Amino acid sequence: MGINSERDIEANMQIGPTDQGMVRIFIEADGLEIPMDFDPEEAEEIADELRAAAQAARAVSGS
């Protein structure tokens, strides 16, 4: 499975700070829970990558 492979899976995602000073991305799908913790600097890098991907997706879709 790659980035362009579509899947019909419903998932919930939560993002927030932990009490340990980390940023957690928590994904739940089909009974599976995936907590991913990042230090604030890593979280900012991920946010930058998300913004860049959104900008690239807009360029592809023309919106």
PyMOL commands that set and color helices and strands:
alter all, ss='L'
color gray80, all
select helices_A, chain A and resi 40-61
alter helices_A, ss='H'
color red, helices_A
select strands_A, chain A and resi 12-17+23-29+32-38
alter strands_A, ss='S'
color yellow, strands_A
deselect
rebuild
show_as cartoon
